[in-house]
Amino acid sequence: MRRRSSQRGEGKGGCIFGLIILISVIFIAYKIVPVKIAAAELKQTIADEAKSAGQHKDKVIRQTIMTKAEKLGLPLDNENLTIERERQSIRVEATYTVPIEFPGYTYQADYHHVAENPIF
């Protein structure tokens, strides 16, 4: 008959560590994903407004972009939104920083959106 001398078991430390990592990842995603989605929506608005530059004046384009940024809760200032119109093209550029608060740390998410299109 064989005797088992000892069994090797794993403690609960690995499970607790894994659970802490999982909760941390979920928390970080919870804070960052909404900002990324809002930034993507603003980027699309900027691209759409640059495409419609033939029908809209710069003042209308600026107002549309600023209204969308305000609606999304993004800190875009009038000074950080530039619209450059040339004879046959337009360039719309927006730069802003979104602070994301974590316990003990504030992450500064920098965004720089550029849209260049010909004017028809």
C-alpha positions as CSV (number, residue, x, y, z in Angstrom):
1,M,0.0,0.0,0.0
2,R,1.3,3.4,-0.9
3,R,1.2,6.2,1.6
4,R,0.8,9.8,0.8
5,S,3.5,11.6,2.6
6,S,2.1,15.1,2.0
7,Q,-0.2,17.0,-0.3
8,R,0.7,20.3,-1.7
9,G,-2.1,22.8,-1.6
10,E,-2.2,26.3,-2.7
11,G,-3.3,29.0,-0.3
12,K,-5.9,31.7,-0.8
13,G,-3.3,34.3,-1.5
14,G,-3.2,33.7,-5.3
15,C,-7.0,34.0,-5.5
16,I,-7.1,37.2,-3.5
17,F,-4.3,38.7,-5.6
18,G,-6.0,37.8,-8.8
19,L,-9.3,39.3,-7.6
20,I,-7.5,42.5,-6.6
21,I,-5.9,42.7,-10.1
22,L,-9.3,42.1,-11.8
23,I,-11.1,44.8,-9.7
24,S,-8.2,47.2,-10.5
25,V,-8.6,46.6,-14.2
26,I,-12.4,47.0,-14.1
27,F,-12.0,50.3,-12.1
28,I,-9.4,51.7,-14.5
29,A,-11.6,50.8,-17.5
30,Y,-14.6,52.4,-15.8
31,K,-12.7,55.7,-15.5
32,I,-11.0,55.7,-18.9
33,V,-13.5,54.2,-21.4
34,P,-16.1,57.0,-21.1
35,V,-13.4,59.6,-21.8
36,K,-12.2,57.6,-24.8
37,I,-15.7,57.3,-26.2
38,A,-16.4,61.1,-25.7
39,A,-13.1,61.9,-27.4
40,A,-13.9,59.7,-30.4
41,E,-17.3,61.3,-30.7
42,L,-15.7,64.8,-30.8
43,K,-13.2,63.6,-33.3
44,Q,-16.0,62.4,-35.6
45,T,-17.8,65.7,-35.2
46,I,-14.7,67.6,-36.1
47,A,-14.3,65.4,-39.2
48,D,-17.9,65.9,-40.2
49,E,-17.7,69.6,-39.8
50,A,-14.5,69.8,-41.9
51,K,-16.3,67.8,-44.6
52,S,-19.2,70.3,-44.7
53,A,-17.0,73.3,-44.9
54,G,-18.4,74.2,-48.3
55,Q,-21.9,74.8,-46.7
56,H,-20.9,76.2,-43.3
57,K,-18.9,79.3,-42.3
58,D,-16.1,79.1,-39.7
59,K,-18.3,80.6,-37.0
60,V,-20.9,77.8,-37.5
61,I,-18.3,75.1,-37.5
62,R,-16.7,76.5,-34.3
63,Q,-20.1,76.7,-32.6
64,T,-21.0,73.2,-33.5
65,I,-17.7,71.7,-32.3
66,M,-17.8,73.7,-29.0
67,T,-21.4,72.7,-28.3
68,K,-20.6,69.1,-28.9
69,A,-17.5,69.3,-26.6
70,E,-19.6,70.9,-23.9
71,K,-22.3,68.3,-24.2
72,L,-19.7,65.5,-23.9
73,G,-18.1,67.2,-20.9
74,L,-14.7,67.7,-22.6
75,P,-12.6,70.7,-21.6
76,L,-12.1,72.3,-25.1
77,D,-11.5,76.0,-25.1
78,N,-12.0,78.4,-27.9
79,E,-8.3,79.1,-28.0
80,N,-7.5,75.4,-28.5
81,L,-9.8,75.1,-31.5
82,T,-8.3,76.4,-34.7
83,I,-9.9,76.6,-38.1
84,E,-7.7,77.5,-41.0
85,R,-9.4,77.9,-44.4
86,E,-7.4,78.2,-47.6
87,R,-8.6,78.6,-51.1
88,Q,-9.4,74.9,-51.7
89,S,-9.1,73.3,-48.3
90,I,-9.9,73.6,-44.6
91,R,-8.0,72.4,-41.5
92,V,-9.7,72.0,-38.2
93,E,-7.5,71.3,-35.2
94,A,-8.5,70.8,-31.5
95,T,-6.2,70.2,-28.6
96,Y,-7.3,69.5,-25.0
97,T,-6.4,67.6,-21.9
98,V,-8.9,65.6,-19.8
99,P,-7.8,64.9,-16.2
100,I,-8.9,61.5,-15.0
101,E,-8.9,61.1,-11.2
102,F,-7.7,57.9,-9.6
103,P,-7.1,57.4,-5.8
104,G,-3.8,59.1,-5.2
105,Y,-3.1,60.0,-8.9
106,T,-4.5,62.2,-11.6
107,Y,-3.9,61.0,-15.2
108,Q,-3.8,63.7,-17.8
109,A,-5.2,62.3,-21.1
110,D,-4.0,64.5,-23.9
111,Y,-5.9,64.7,-27.2
112,H,-5.1,66.3,-30.5
113,H,-7.6,66.0,-33.3
114,V,-6.9,67.2,-36.8
115,A,-9.2,67.1,-39.8
116,E,-8.2,68.3,-43.3
117,N,-10.5,68.3,-46.2
118,P,-10.9,69.9,-49.6
119,I,-13.7,72.5,-49.9
120,F,-16.2,71.7,-52.6
